[in-house]
Amino acid sequence: MNFVALGTGAAITYAESGDADMLLVHAPSSELPVLNNGYGVDRKIVAYNFFVIVGPASDPAHIAGLTNVTQAMINIYNAANTPGSNVL
């Protein structure tokens, strides 16, 4: 068995040319067309990314309860650029 480290697009191209028996990639939008075009037979999800924003209970950026990550990042940025803020 040989391992070849490539980005998702290159790995898919490599496999489509018949040079790989298995892929471990992380871009479902790129993976599904490979299966739909007959190059793959058994897609399995082996990992999933979760991202968590953490901070002090005092919530100086006022992000507790937000479900929009873009707004949370804007709040953190703005708080960090407010004079006297303890947000880093």
PDB file with SEQRES, HELIX, SHEET and CRYST1 records, atoms N, CA, C and O in Angstrom:
SEQRES   1 A   88  MET ASN PHE VAL ALA LEU GLY THR GLY ALA ALA ILE THR          
SEQRES   2 A   88  TYR ALA GLU SER GLY ASP ALA ASP MET LEU LEU VAL HIS          
SEQRES   3 A   88  ALA PRO SER SER GLU LEU PRO VAL LEU ASN ASN GLY TYR          
SEQRES   4 A   88  GLY VAL ASP ARG LYS ILE VAL ALA TYR ASN PHE PHE VAL          
SEQRES   5 A   88  ILE VAL GLY PRO ALA SER ASP PRO ALA HIS ILE ALA GLY          
SEQRES   6 A   88  LEU THR ASN VAL THR GLN ALA MET ILE ASN ILE TYR ASN          
SEQRES   7 A   88  ALA ALA ASN THR PRO GLY SER ASN VAL LEU                      
HELIX    1 AA1 THR A    8  GLU A   16  1                                   9    
HELIX    2 AA2 PRO A   28  ASN A   36  1                                   9    
HELIX    3 AA3 VAL A   69  ALA A   80  1                                  12    
CRYST1    1.000    1.000    1.000  90.00  90.00  90.00 P 1           1          
ATOM      1  N   MET A   1       0.835  -1.152   0.000  1.00  0.00           N  
ATOM      2  CA  MET A   1       0.000   0.000   0.000  1.00  0.00           C  
ATOM      3  C   MET A   1       0.897   1.238   0.000  1.00  0.00           C  
ATOM      4  O   MET A   1       1.878   1.315   0.740  1.00  0.00           O  
ATOM      5  N   ASN A   2       0.540   2.192  -0.839  1.00  0.00           N  
ATOM      6  CA  ASN A   2       1.259   3.458  -0.915  1.00  0.00           C  
ATOM      7  C   ASN A   2       0.297   4.599  -0.628  1.00  0.00           C  
ATOM      8  O   ASN A   2      -0.838   4.589  -1.104  1.00  0.00           O  
ATOM      9  N   PHE A   3       0.740   5.577   0.142  1.00  0.00           N  
ATOM     10  CA  PHE A   3      -0.052   6.760   0.431  1.00  0.00           C  
ATOM     11  C   PHE A   3       0.484   7.917  -0.392  1.00  0.00           C  
ATOM     12  O   PHE A   3       1.695   8.116  -0.490  1.00  0.00           O  
ATOM     13  N   VAL A   4      -0.427   8.676  -0.981  1.00  0.00           N  
ATOM     14  CA  VAL A   4      -0.048   9.853  -1.752  1.00  0.00           C  
ATOM     15  C   VAL A   4      -0.857  11.024  -1.198  1.00  0.00           C  
ATOM     16  O   VAL A   4      -2.087  11.011  -1.251  1.00  0.00           O  
ATOM     17  N   ALA A   5      -0.182  12.019  -0.676  1.00  0.00           N  
ATOM     18  CA  ALA A   5      -0.854  13.187  -0.106  1.00  0.00           C  
ATOM     19  C   ALA A   5      -1.062  14.234  -1.189  1.00  0.00           C  
ATOM     20  O   ALA A   5      -0.103  14.750  -1.762  1.00  0.00           O  
ATOM     21  N   LEU A   6      -2.324  14.539  -1.460  1.00  0.00           N  
ATOM     22  CA  LEU A   6      -2.684  15.529  -2.473  1.00  0.00           C  
ATOM     23  C   LEU A   6      -3.876  16.331  -1.978  1.00  0.00           C  
ATOM     24  O   LEU A   6      -4.576  15.902  -1.061  1.00  0.00           O  
ATOM     25  N   GLY A   7      -4.107  17.468  -2.567  1.00  0.00           N  
ATOM     26  CA  GLY A   7      -5.337  18.210  -2.287  1.00  0.00           C  
ATOM     27  C   GLY A   7      -6.518  17.460  -2.873  1.00  0.00           C  
ATOM     28  O   GLY A   7      -6.342  16.559  -3.693  1.00  0.00           O  
ATOM     29  N   THR A   8      -7.710  17.825  -2.459  1.00  0.00           N  
ATOM     30  CA  THR A   8      -8.911  17.109  -2.887  1.00  0.00           C  
ATOM     31  C   THR A   8      -9.030  17.017  -4.399  1.00  0.00           C  
ATOM     32  O   THR A   8      -9.249  15.929  -4.932  1.00  0.00           O  
ATOM     33  N   GLY A   9      -8.891  18.132  -5.099  1.00  0.00           N  
ATOM     34  CA  GLY A   9      -9.036  18.130  -6.556  1.00  0.00           C  
ATOM     35  C   GLY A   9      -8.014  17.243  -7.240  1.00  0.00           C  
ATOM     36  O   GLY A   9      -8.353  16.486  -8.150  1.00  0.00           O  
ATOM     37  N   ALA A  10      -6.764  17.334  -6.807  1.00  0.00           N  
ATOM     38  CA  ALA A  10      -5.709  16.511  -7.397  1.00  0.00           C  
ATOM     39  C   ALA A  10      -5.930  15.035  -7.073  1.00  0.00           C  
ATOM     40  O   ALA A  10      -5.701  14.172  -7.920  1.00  0.00           O  
ATOM     41  N   ALA A  11      -6.373  14.743  -5.853  1.00  0.00           N  
ATOM     42  CA  ALA A  11      -6.624  13.346  -5.475  1.00  0.00           C  
ATOM     43  C   ALA A  11      -7.740  12.754  -6.313  1.00  0.00           C  
ATOM     44  O   ALA A  11      -7.658  11.602  -6.738  1.00  0.00           O  
ATOM     45  N   ILE A  12      -8.781  13.535  -6.552  1.00  0.00           N  
ATOM     46  CA  ILE A  12      -9.895  13.048  -7.370  1.00  0.00           C  
ATOM     47  C   ILE A  12      -9.429  12.802  -8.798  1.00  0.00           C  
ATOM     48  O   ILE A  12      -9.772  11.777  -9.387  1.00  0.00           O  
ATOM     49  N   THR A  13      -8.661  13.714  -9.360  1.00  0.00           N  
ATOM     50  CA  THR A  13      -8.126  13.532 -10.712  1.00  0.00           C  
ATOM     51  C   THR A  13      -7.261  12.285 -10.784  1.00  0.00           C  
ATOM     52  O   THR A  13      -7.350  11.514 -11.739  1.00  0.00           O  
ATOM     53  N   TYR A  14      -6.429  12.089  -9.777  1.00  0.00           N  
ATOM     54  CA  TYR A  14      -5.548  10.918  -9.673  1.00  0.00           C  
ATOM     55  C   TYR A  14      -6.383   9.633  -9.675  1.00  0.00           C  
ATOM     56  O   TYR A  14      -6.057   8.674 -10.376  1.00  0.00           O  
ATOM     57  N   ALA A  15      -7.449   9.624  -8.894  1.00  0.00           N  
ATOM     58  CA  ALA A  15      -8.297   8.435  -8.810  1.00  0.00           C  
ATOM     59  C   ALA A  15      -9.067   8.197 -10.103  1.00  0.00           C  
ATOM     60  O   ALA A  15      -9.211   7.056 -10.545  1.00  0.00           O  
ATOM     61  N   GLU A  16      -9.560   9.268 -10.707  1.00  0.00           N  
ATOM     62  CA  GLU A  16     -10.316   9.121 -11.957  1.00  0.00           C  
ATOM     63  C   GLU A  16      -9.451   8.565 -13.081  1.00  0.00           C  
ATOM     64  O   GLU A  16      -9.964   7.950 -14.016  1.00  0.00           O  
ATOM     65  N   SER A  17      -8.156   8.777 -12.993  1.00  0.00           N  
ATOM     66  CA  SER A  17      -7.261   8.232 -14.020  1.00  0.00           C  
ATOM     67  C   SER A  17      -6.926   6.763 -13.744  1.00  0.00           C  
ATOM     68  O   SER A  17      -6.204   6.130 -14.515  1.00  0.00           O  
ATOM     69  N   GLY A  18      -7.456   6.225 -12.639  1.00  0.00           N  
ATOM     70  CA  GLY A  18      -7.221   4.816 -12.317  1.00  0.00           C  
ATOM     71  C   GLY A  18      -5.988   4.577 -11.469  1.00  0.00           C  
ATOM     72  O   GLY A  18      -5.545   3.437 -11.331  1.00  0.00           O  
ATOM     73  N   ASP A  19      -5.425   5.635 -10.898  1.00  0.00           N  
ATOM     74  CA  ASP A  19      -4.193   5.503 -10.130  1.00  0.00           C  
ATOM     75  C   ASP A  19      -4.410   5.429  -8.621  1.00  0.00           C  
ATOM     76  O   ASP A  19      -3.451   5.541  -7.857  1.00  0.00           O  
ATOM     77  N   ALA A  20      -5.653   5.243  -8.178  1.00  0.00           N  
ATOM     78  CA  ALA A  20      -5.931   5.119  -6.744  1.00  0.00           C  
ATOM     79  C   ALA A  20      -7.093   4.163  -6.535  1.00  0.00           C  
ATOM     80  O   ALA A  20      -8.016   4.100  -7.348  1.00  0.00           O  
ATOM     81  N   ASP A  21      -7.039   3.436  -5.461  1.00  0.00           N  
ATOM     82  CA  ASP A  21      -8.121   2.519  -5.113  1.00  0.00           C  
ATOM     83  C   ASP A  21      -9.028   3.080  -4.028  1.00  0.00           C  
ATOM     84  O   ASP A  21     -10.155   2.617  -3.852  1.00  0.00           O  
ATOM     85  N   MET A  22      -8.535   4.076  -3.304  1.00  0.00           N  
ATOM     86  CA  MET A  22      -9.315   4.670  -2.229  1.00  0.00           C  
ATOM     87  C   MET A  22      -8.917   6.134  -2.064  1.00  0.00           C  
ATOM     88  O   MET A  22      -7.752   6.492  -2.234  1.00  0.00           O  
ATOM     89  N   LEU A  23      -9.887   6.967  -1.734  1.00  0.00           N  
ATOM     90  CA  LEU A  23      -9.631   8.380  -1.472  1.00  0.00           C  
ATOM     91  C   LEU A  23     -10.083   8.718  -0.065  1.00  0.00           C  
ATOM     92  O   LEU A  23     -11.079   8.186   0.426  1.00  0.00           O  
ATOM     93  N   LEU A  24      -9.350   9.598   0.570  1.00  0.00           N  
ATOM     94  CA  LEU A  24      -9.767  10.189   1.829  1.00  0.00           C  
ATOM     95  C   LEU A  24      -9.679  11.695   1.620  1.00  0.00           C  
ATOM     96  O   LEU A  24      -8.610  12.293   1.746  1.00  0.00           O  
ATOM     97  N   VAL A  25     -10.818  12.296   1.300  1.00  0.00           N  
ATOM     98  CA  VAL A  25     -10.878  13.717   0.988  1.00  0.00           C  
ATOM     99  C   VAL A  25     -11.977  14.365   1.822  1.00  0.00           C  
ATOM    100  O   VAL A  25     -12.715  13.676   2.526  1.00  0.00           O  
ATOM    101  N   HIS A  26     -12.085  15.684   1.744  1.00  0.00           N  
ATOM    102  CA  HIS A  26     -13.017  16.377   2.625  1.00  0.00           C  
ATOM    103  C   HIS A  26     -13.822  17.468   1.933  1.00  0.00           C  
ATOM    104  O   HIS A  26     -14.024  18.539   2.505  1.00  0.00           O  
ATOM    105  N   ALA A  27     -14.272  17.221   0.744  1.00  0.00           N  
ATOM    106  CA  ALA A  27     -15.069  18.216   0.032  1.00  0.00           C  
ATOM    107  C   ALA A  27     -16.262  17.532  -0.628  1.00  0.00           C  
ATOM    108  O   ALA A  27     -16.186  17.149  -1.795  1.00  0.00           O  
ATOM    109  N   PRO A  28     -17.374  17.374   0.115  1.00  0.00           N  
ATOM    110  CA  PRO A  28     -18.534  16.672  -0.437  1.00  0.00           C  
ATOM    111  C   PRO A  28     -18.983  17.202  -1.789  1.00  0.00           C  
ATOM    112  O   PRO A  28     -19.419  16.421  -2.635  1.00  0.00           O  
ATOM    113  N   SER A  29     -18.888  18.507  -2.015  1.00  0.00           N  
ATOM    114  CA  SER A  29     -19.322  19.059  -3.299  1.00  0.00           C  
ATOM    115  C   SER A  29     -18.457  18.563  -4.451  1.00  0.00           C  
ATOM    116  O   SER A  29     -18.897  18.561  -5.600  1.00  0.00           O  
ATOM    117  N   SER A  30     -17.234  18.146  -4.153  1.00  0.00           N  
ATOM    118  CA  SER A  30     -16.346  17.589  -5.179  1.00  0.00           C  
ATOM    119  C   SER A  30     -16.441  16.070  -5.235  1.00  0.00           C  
ATOM    120  O   SER A  30     -16.204  15.467  -6.281  1.00  0.00           O  
ATOM    121  N   GLU A  31     -16.786  15.454  -4.113  1.00  0.00           N  
ATOM    122  CA  GLU A  31     -16.836  13.995  -4.036  1.00  0.00           C  
ATOM    123  C   GLU A  31     -18.059  13.419  -4.748  1.00  0.00           C  
ATOM    124  O   GLU A  31     -17.957  12.414  -5.452  1.00  0.00           O  
ATOM    125  N   LEU A  32     -19.204  14.054  -4.564  1.00  0.00           N  
ATOM    126  CA  LEU A  32     -20.443  13.488  -5.095  1.00  0.00           C  
ATOM    127  C   LEU A  32     -20.448  13.332  -6.614  1.00  0.00           C  
ATOM    128  O   LEU A  32     -20.924  12.310  -7.109  1.00  0.00           O  
ATOM    129  N   PRO A  33     -19.934  14.309  -7.379  1.00  0.00           N  
ATOM    130  CA  PRO A  33     -19.873  14.099  -8.834  1.00  0.00           C  
ATOM    131  C   PRO A  33     -19.007  12.891  -9.218  1.00  0.00           C  
ATOM    132  O   PRO A  33     -19.293  12.224 -10.212  1.00  0.00           O  
ATOM    133  N   VAL A  34     -17.974  12.610  -8.459  1.00  0.00           N  
ATOM    134  CA  VAL A  34     -17.118  11.445  -8.738  1.00  0.00           C  
ATOM    135  C   VAL A  34     -17.955  10.175  -8.636  1.00  0.00           C  
ATOM    136  O   VAL A  34     -17.882   9.301  -9.500  1.00  0.00           O  
ATOM    137  N   LEU A  35     -18.744  10.082  -7.580  1.00  0.00           N  
ATOM    138  CA  LEU A  35     -19.610   8.912  -7.421  1.00  0.00           C  
ATOM    139  C   LEU A  35     -20.664   8.862  -8.516  1.00  0.00           C  
ATOM    140  O   LEU A  35     -20.910   7.807  -9.100  1.00  0.00           O  
ATOM    141  N   ASN A  36     -21.287  10.003  -8.793  1.00  0.00           N  
ATOM    142  CA  ASN A  36     -22.344  10.043  -9.817  1.00  0.00           C  
ATOM    143  C   ASN A  36     -21.820   9.716 -11.205  1.00  0.00           C  
ATOM    144  O   ASN A  36     -22.587   9.270 -12.059  1.00  0.00           O  
ATOM    145  N   ASN A  37     -20.536   9.926 -11.450  1.00  0.00           N  
ATOM    146  CA  ASN A  37     -19.931   9.603 -12.745  1.00  0.00           C  
ATOM    147  C   ASN A  37     -19.369   8.189 -12.787  1.00  0.00           C  
ATOM    148  O   ASN A  37     -18.706   7.814 -13.754  1.00  0.00           O  
ATOM    149  N   GLY A  38     -19.630   7.400 -11.745  1.00  0.00           N  
ATOM    150  CA  GLY A  38     -19.247   5.993 -11.762  1.00  0.00           C  
ATOM    151  C   GLY A  38     -17.833   5.686 -11.310  1.00  0.00           C  
ATOM    152  O   GLY A  38     -17.367   4.562 -11.493  1.00  0.00           O  
ATOM    153  N   TYR A  39     -17.134   6.654 -10.724  1.00  0.00           N  
ATOM    154  CA  TYR A  39     -15.756   6.403 -10.288  1.00  0.00           C  
ATOM    155  C   TYR A  39     -15.669   5.865  -8.862  1.00  0.00           C  
ATOM    156  O   TYR A  39     -14.629   5.341  -8.464  1.00  0.00           O  
ATOM    157  N   GLY A  40     -16.719   5.983  -8.110  1.00  0.00           N  
ATOM    158  CA  GLY A  40     -16.698   5.503  -6.734  1.00  0.00           C  
ATOM    159  C   GLY A  40     -17.900   4.632  -6.460  1.00  0.00           C  
ATOM    160  O   GLY A  40     -18.915   4.716  -7.153  1.00  0.00           O  
ATOM    161  N   VAL A  41     -17.783   3.795  -5.445  1.00  0.00           N  
ATOM    162  CA  VAL A  41     -18.888   2.880  -5.167  1.00  0.00           C  
ATOM    163  C   VAL A  41     -19.387   2.907  -3.723  1.00  0.00           C  
ATOM    164  O   VAL A  41     -20.488   2.427  -3.456  1.00  0.00           O  
ATOM    165  N   ASP A  42     -18.618   3.448  -2.794  1.00  0.00           N  
ATOM    166  CA  ASP A  42     -19.024   3.328  -1.395  1.00  0.00           C  
ATOM    167  C   ASP A  42     -18.492   4.495  -0.573  1.00  0.00           C  
ATOM    168  O   ASP A  42     -17.460   4.375   0.088  1.00  0.00           O  
ATOM    169  N   ARG A  43     -19.194   5.623  -0.613  1.00  0.00           N  
ATOM    170  CA  ARG A  43     -18.751   6.808   0.121  1.00  0.00           C  
ATOM    171  C   ARG A  43     -19.135   6.670   1.586  1.00  0.00           C  
ATOM    172  O   ARG A  43     -20.274   6.334   1.908  1.00  0.00           O  
ATOM    173  N   LYS A  44     -18.187   6.929   2.464  1.00  0.00           N  
ATOM    174  CA  LYS A  44     -18.411   6.884   3.908  1.00  0.00           C  
ATOM    175  C   LYS A  44     -17.881   8.169   4.524  1.00  0.00           C  
ATOM    176  O   LYS A  44     -16.823   8.658   4.127  1.00  0.00           O  
ATOM    177  N   ILE A  45     -18.599   8.714   5.480  1.00  0.00           N  
ATOM    178  CA  ILE A  45     -18.124   9.862   6.231  1.00  0.00           C  
ATOM    179  C   ILE A  45     -17.340   9.326   7.415  1.00  0.00           C  
ATOM    180  O   ILE A  45     -17.878   8.581   8.234  1.00  0.00           O  
ATOM    181  N   VAL A  46     -16.069   9.703   7.508  1.00  0.00           N  
ATOM    182  CA  VAL A  46     -15.220   9.208   8.598  1.00  0.00           C  
ATOM    183  C   VAL A  46     -14.856  10.304   9.598  1.00  0.00           C  
ATOM    184  O   VAL A  46     -14.315  10.008  10.664  1.00  0.00           O  
ATOM    185  N   ALA A  47     -15.143  11.555   9.274  1.00  0.00           N  
ATOM    186  CA  ALA A  47     -14.829  12.654  10.189  1.00  0.00           C  
ATOM    187  C   ALA A  47     -15.738  13.826   9.859  1.00  0.00           C  
ATOM    188  O   ALA A  47     -16.303  13.913   8.769  1.00  0.00           O  
ATOM    189  N   TYR A  48     -15.860  14.701  10.802  1.00  0.00           N  
ATOM    190  CA  TYR A  48     -16.693  15.882  10.619  1.00  0.00           C  
ATOM    191  C   TYR A  48     -16.067  17.028  11.403  1.00  0.00           C  
ATOM    192  O   TYR A  48     -15.551  16.820  12.501  1.00  0.00           O  
ATOM    193  N   ASN A  49     -16.108  18.219  10.856  1.00  0.00           N  
ATOM    194  CA  ASN A  49     -15.535  19.387  11.531  1.00  0.00           C  
ATOM    195  C   ASN A  49     -16.595  20.109  12.357  1.00  0.00           C  
ATOM    196  O   ASN A  49     -17.709  20.346  11.889  1.00  0.00           O  
ATOM    197  N   PHE A  50     -16.238  20.451  13.570  1.00  0.00           N  
ATOM    198  CA  PHE A  50     -17.054  21.302  14.412  1.00  0.00           C  
ATOM    199  C   PHE A  50     -16.193  22.486  14.824  1.00  0.00           C  
ATOM    200  O   PHE A  50     -15.039  22.311  15.215  1.00  0.00           O  
ATOM    201  N   PHE A  51     -16.731  23.651  14.741  1.00  0.00           N  
ATOM    202  CA  PHE A  51     -16.002  24.849  15.132  1.00  0.00           C  
ATOM    203  C   PHE A  51     -16.727  25.493  16.302  1.00  0.00           C  
ATOM    204  O   PHE A  51     -17.950  25.630  16.287  1.00  0.00           O  
ATOM    205  N   VAL A  52     -15.975  25.882  17.303  1.00  0.00           N  
ATOM    206  CA  VAL A  52     -16.553  26.446  18.513  1.00  0.00           C  
ATOM    207  C   VAL A  52     -15.817  27.744  18.846  1.00  0.00           C  
ATOM    208  O   VAL A  52     -14.587  27.792  18.841  1.00  0.00           O  
ATOM    209  N   ILE A  53     -16.580  28.782  19.132  1.00  0.00           N  
ATOM    210  CA  ILE A  53     -15.990  30.036  19.594  1.00  0.00           C  
ATOM    211  C   ILE A  53     -16.088  30.019  21.112  1.00  0.00           C  
ATOM    212  O   ILE A  53     -17.167  29.819  21.671  1.00  0.00           O  
ATOM    213  N   VAL A  54     -14.968  30.229  21.768  1.00  0.00           N  
ATOM    214  CA  VAL A  54     -14.953  30.229  23.230  1.00  0.00           C  
ATOM    215  C   VAL A  54     -14.467  31.574  23.750  1.00  0.00           C  
ATOM    216  O   VAL A  54     -13.768  32.315  23.059  1.00  0.00           O  
ATOM    217  N   GLY A  55     -14.845  31.861  24.953  1.00  0.00           N  
ATOM    218  CA  GLY A  55     -14.418  33.111  25.567  1.00  0.00           C  
ATOM    219  C   GLY A  55     -14.873  33.164  27.002  1.00  0.00           C  
ATOM    220  O   GLY A  55     -15.464  32.211  27.511  1.00  0.00           O  
ATOM    221  N   PRO A  56     -14.599  34.277  27.658  1.00  0.00           N  
ATOM    222  CA  PRO A  56     -14.949  34.397  29.075  1.00  0.00           C  
ATOM    223  C   PRO A  56     -16.469  34.476  29.268  1.00  0.00           C  
ATOM    224  O   PRO A  56     -17.209  34.896  28.379  1.00  0.00           O  
ATOM    225  N   ALA A  57     -16.900  34.061  30.448  1.00  0.00           N  
ATOM    226  CA  ALA A  57     -18.330  34.088  30.780  1.00  0.00           C  
ATOM    227  C   ALA A  57     -18.901  35.500  30.731  1.00  0.00           C  
ATOM    228  O   ALA A  57     -20.102  35.675  30.525  1.00  0.00           O  
ATOM    229  N   SER A  58     -18.053  36.508  30.918  1.00  0.00           N  
ATOM    230  CA  SER A  58     -18.532  37.899  30.891  1.00  0.00           C  
ATOM    231  C   SER A  58     -18.962  38.344  29.489  1.00  0.00           C  
ATOM    232  O   SER A  58     -19.647  39.357  29.343  1.00  0.00           O  
ATOM    233  N   ASP A  59     -18.568  37.599  28.472  1.00  0.00           N  
ATOM    234  CA  ASP A  59     -18.973  37.823  27.077  1.00  0.00           C  
ATOM    235  C   ASP A  59     -18.771  39.268  26.613  1.00  0.00           C  
ATOM    236  O   ASP A  59     -19.734  39.930  26.227  1.00  0.00           O  
ATOM    237  N   PRO A  60     -17.526  39.765  26.646  1.00  0.00           N  
ATOM    238  CA  PRO A  60     -17.285  41.166  26.285  1.00  0.00           C  
ATOM    239  C   PRO A  60     -17.605  41.505  24.830  1.00  0.00           C  
ATOM    240  O   PRO A  60     -17.805  42.675  24.505  1.00  0.00           O  
ATOM    241  N   ALA A  61     -17.658  40.512  23.954  1.00  0.00           N  
ATOM    242  CA  ALA A  61     -17.991  40.768  22.552  1.00  0.00           C  
ATOM    243  C   ALA A  61     -19.481  40.568  22.276  1.00  0.00           C  
ATOM    244  O   ALA A  61     -19.943  40.782  21.155  1.00  0.00           O  
ATOM    245  N   HIS A  62     -20.223  40.161  23.290  1.00  0.00           N  
ATOM    246  CA  HIS A  62     -21.678  39.971  23.174  1.00  0.00           C  
ATOM    247  C   HIS A  62     -22.047  38.993  22.056  1.00  0.00           C  
ATOM    248  O   HIS A  62     -22.821  39.318  21.156  1.00  0.00           O  
ATOM    249  N   ILE A  63     -21.483  37.806  22.136  1.00  0.00           N  
ATOM    250  CA  ILE A  63     -21.768  36.799  21.105  1.00  0.00           C  
ATOM    251  C   ILE A  63     -22.599  35.620  21.620  1.00  0.00           C  
ATOM    252  O   ILE A  63     -23.047  34.786  20.833  1.00  0.00           O  
ATOM    253  N   ALA A  64     -22.805  35.549  22.928  1.00  0.00           N  
ATOM    254  CA  ALA A  64     -23.582  34.433  23.480  1.00  0.00           C  
ATOM    255  C   ALA A  64     -24.955  34.371  22.816  1.00  0.00           C  
ATOM    256  O   ALA A  64     -25.661  35.376  22.722  1.00  0.00           O  
ATOM    257  N   GLY A  65     -25.313  33.197  22.368  1.00  0.00           N  
ATOM    258  CA  GLY A  65     -26.624  32.986  21.768  1.00  0.00           C  
ATOM    259  C   GLY A  65     -26.699  33.266  20.278  1.00  0.00           C  
ATOM    260  O   GLY A  65     -27.698  32.931  19.641  1.00  0.00           O  
ATOM    261  N   LEU A  66     -25.668  33.870  19.711  1.00  0.00           N  
ATOM    262  CA  LEU A  66     -25.696  34.123  18.265  1.00  0.00           C  
ATOM    263  C   LEU A  66     -25.612  32.804  17.502  1.00  0.00           C  
ATOM    264  O   LEU A  66     -24.897  31.888  17.908  1.00  0.00           O  
ATOM    265  N   THR A  67     -26.331  32.716  16.418  1.00  0.00           N  
ATOM    266  CA  THR A  67     -26.238  31.534  15.546  1.00  0.00           C  
ATOM    267  C   THR A  67     -25.586  31.879  14.212  1.00  0.00           C  
ATOM    268  O   THR A  67     -25.314  30.987  13.407  1.00  0.00           O  
ATOM    269  N   ASN A  68     -25.336  33.151  13.972  1.00  0.00           N  
ATOM    270  CA  ASN A  68     -24.698  33.601  12.750  1.00  0.00           C  
ATOM    271  C   ASN A  68     -23.213  33.818  13.029  1.00  0.00           C  
ATOM    272  O   ASN A  68     -22.843  34.790  13.689  1.00  0.00           O  
ATOM    273  N   VAL A  69     -22.367  32.928  12.536  1.00  0.00           N  
ATOM    274  CA  VAL A  69     -20.936  33.001  12.825  1.00  0.00           C  
ATOM    275  C   VAL A  69     -20.309  34.283  12.267  1.00  0.00           C  
ATOM    276  O   VAL A  69     -19.381  34.830  12.863  1.00  0.00           O  
ATOM    277  N   THR A  70     -20.804  34.754  11.147  1.00  0.00           N  
ATOM    278  CA  THR A  70     -20.278  35.994  10.577  1.00  0.00           C  
ATOM    279  C   THR A  70     -20.524  37.154  11.537  1.00  0.00           C  
ATOM    280  O   THR A  70     -19.637  37.977  11.758  1.00  0.00           O  
ATOM    281  N   GLN A  71     -21.719  37.220  12.102  1.00  0.00           N  
ATOM    282  CA  GLN A  71     -22.024  38.285  13.053  1.00  0.00           C  
ATOM    283  C   GLN A  71     -21.168  38.144  14.303  1.00  0.00           C  
ATOM    284  O   GLN A  71     -20.710  39.149  14.847  1.00  0.00           O  
ATOM    285  N   ALA A  72     -20.945  36.930  14.767  1.00  0.00           N  
ATOM    286  CA  ALA A  72     -20.096  36.713  15.942  1.00  0.00           C  
ATOM    287  C   ALA A  72     -18.687  37.224  15.679  1.00  0.00           C  
ATOM    288  O   ALA A  72     -18.104  37.892  16.533  1.00  0.00           O  
ATOM    289  N   MET A  73     -18.133  36.921  14.515  1.00  0.00           N  
ATOM    290  CA  MET A  73     -16.785  37.382  14.180  1.00  0.00           C  
ATOM    291  C   MET A  73     -16.732  38.901  14.058  1.00  0.00           C  
ATOM    292  O   MET A  73     -15.746  39.519  14.461  1.00  0.00           O  
ATOM    293  N   ILE A  74     -17.777  39.506  13.509  1.00  0.00           N  
ATOM    294  CA  ILE A  74     -17.843  40.967  13.419  1.00  0.00           C  
ATOM    295  C   ILE A  74     -17.856  41.565  14.823  1.00  0.00           C  
ATOM    296  O   ILE A  74     -17.160  42.543  15.097  1.00  0.00           O  
ATOM    297  N   ASN A  75     -18.654  40.969  15.709  1.00  0.00           N  
ATOM    298  CA  ASN A  75     -18.715  41.462  17.091  1.00  0.00           C  
ATOM    299  C   ASN A  75     -17.355  41.352  17.773  1.00  0.00           C  
ATOM    300  O   ASN A  75     -16.930  42.278  18.463  1.00  0.00           O  
ATOM    301  N   ILE A  76     -16.680  40.238  17.584  1.00  0.00           N  
ATOM    302  CA  ILE A  76     -15.363  40.044  18.202  1.00  0.00           C  
ATOM    303  C   ILE A  76     -14.374  41.062  17.647  1.00  0.00           C  
ATOM    304  O   ILE A  76     -13.623  41.677  18.403  1.00  0.00           O  
ATOM    305  N   TYR A  77     -14.373  41.239  16.338  1.00  0.00           N  
ATOM    306  CA  TYR A  77     -13.477  42.212  15.704  1.00  0.00           C  
ATOM    307  C   TYR A  77     -13.734  43.619  16.244  1.00  0.00           C  
ATOM    308  O   TYR A  77     -12.806  44.333  16.626  1.00  0.00           O  
ATOM    309  N   ASN A  78     -15.018  44.001  16.268  1.00  0.00           N  
ATOM    310  CA  ASN A  78     -15.357  45.338  16.743  1.00  0.00           C  
ATOM    311  C   ASN A  78     -14.976  45.525  18.209  1.00  0.00           C  
ATOM    312  O   ASN A  78     -14.467  46.579  18.589  1.00  0.00           O  
ATOM    313  N   ALA A  79     -15.218  44.515  19.026  1.00  0.00           N  
ATOM    314  CA  ALA A  79     -14.869  44.615  20.445  1.00  0.00           C  
ATOM    315  C   ALA A  79     -13.357  44.731  20.612  1.00  0.00           C  
ATOM    316  O   ALA A  79     -12.885  45.494  21.455  1.00  0.00           O  
ATOM    317  N   ALA A  80     -12.605  43.992  19.831  1.00  0.00           N  
ATOM    318  CA  ALA A  80     -11.150  44.034  19.928  1.00  0.00           C  
ATOM    319  C   ALA A  80     -10.574  45.378  19.504  1.00  0.00           C  
ATOM    320  O   ALA A  80      -9.477  45.749  19.922  1.00  0.00           O  
ATOM    321  N   ASN A  81     -11.313  46.104  18.678  1.00  0.00           N  
ATOM    322  CA  ASN A  81     -10.856  47.404  18.202  1.00  0.00           C  
ATOM    323  C   ASN A  81     -11.501  48.576  18.921  1.00  0.00           C  
ATOM    324  O   ASN A  81     -11.393  49.722  18.483  1.00  0.00           O  
ATOM    325  N   THR A  82     -12.169  48.284  20.022  1.00  0.00           N  
ATOM    326  CA  THR A  82     -12.769  49.332  20.845  1.00  0.00           C  
ATOM    327  C   THR A  82     -11.771  49.735  21.923  1.00  0.00           C  
ATOM    328  O   THR A  82     -11.300  48.876  22.669  1.00  0.00           O  
ATOM    329  N   PRO A  83     -11.439  51.009  22.024  1.00  0.00           N  
ATOM    330  CA  PRO A  83     -10.485  51.440  23.066  1.00  0.00           C  
ATOM    331  C   PRO A  83     -10.938  51.001  24.463  1.00  0.00           C  
ATOM    332  O   PRO A  83     -12.103  51.152  24.832  1.00  0.00           O  
ATOM    333  N   GLY A  84     -10.001  50.463  25.219  1.00  0.00           N  
ATOM    334  CA  GLY A  84     -10.284  50.012  26.584  1.00  0.00           C  
ATOM    335  C   GLY A  84     -10.868  48.617  26.671  1.00  0.00           C  
ATOM    336  O   GLY A  84     -11.096  48.109  27.770  1.00  0.00           O  
ATOM    337  N   SER A  85     -11.115  47.987  25.529  1.00  0.00           N  
ATOM    338  CA  SER A  85     -11.680  46.639  25.534  1.00  0.00           C  
ATOM    339  C   SER A  85     -10.643  45.624  25.968  1.00  0.00           C  
ATOM    340  O   SER A  85      -9.452  45.797  25.710  1.00  0.00           O  
ATOM    341  N   ASN A  86     -11.085  44.570  26.623  1.00  0.00           N  
ATOM    342  CA  ASN A  86     -10.170  43.482  26.991  1.00  0.00           C  
ATOM    343  C   ASN A  86     -10.273  42.306  26.026  1.00  0.00           C  
ATOM    344  O   ASN A  86      -9.765  41.221  26.312  1.00  0.00           O  
ATOM    345  N   VAL A  87     -10.928  42.515  24.887  1.00  0.00           N  
ATOM    346  CA  VAL A  87     -11.011  41.476  23.860  1.00  0.00           C  
ATOM    347  C   VAL A  87      -9.743  41.529  23.029  1.00  0.00           C  
ATOM    348  O   VAL A  87      -9.368  42.583  22.516  1.00  0.00           O  
ATOM    349  N   LEU A  88      -9.088  40.391  22.902  1.00  0.00           N  
ATOM    350  CA  LEU A  88      -7.835  40.350  22.149  1.00  0.00           C  
ATOM    351  C   LEU A  88      -8.035  39.706  20.816  1.00  0.00           C  
ATOM    352  O   LEU A  88      -7.087  39.583  20.041  1.00  0.00           O  
TER     353      LEU A  88                                                      
END                                                                             
